[in-house]
């Protein structure tokens, strides 16, 4: 009985490893043709700095 269980378990383990996979084909995807934009382009920061400067100028302390 013990040898039957051992034989079945061994056959199951060897069969799954032997039939587990096929040929592996590695396909490299082409790189996208997108160009990076320059860091000096207009962004969100100038839109935040301009109102801040305007507020400092107009909301600043008044001369008594």
Secondary structure, DSSP 8 states (H G I E B T S, - for coil): -HHHHHHHHHHHHHHHHHSS------------------TTS--HHHHHHHHHHHHHHHHS----
